[in-house]
């Protein structure tokens, strides 16, 4: 199977980044939010969508 060197590099760097945080997703997210604040850029948030019942999206596309 052919391996894309760019994809391999991205996966390697992702692994290094996660390891630096001991694979703690909350620590990773906290750091990302801190970097976001420090950037001084506007952060756009959109309101959460109301939860849909299971299968509602499928029924809407058929109708």
C-alpha positions, 0 to 999 in steps of 0.5 A: 500500500502506498504511503503519503509522506505528508500524511505520515508526517502529520500523524507523527507530529500529532503523536508527538503533540499528544505525548507532550500532554500525556495524551490528556485531551483536556490539557490539549484543549486548555492549551489550545484555548489559551493560545486562542486567547493570546492570539488577540484574534476574534473567536467566532462561536455559533450557538449549539444546534438543538439535539435531533431525535435519532434518524431525524436527519434521514427523514428530512432528506427523504421528504 
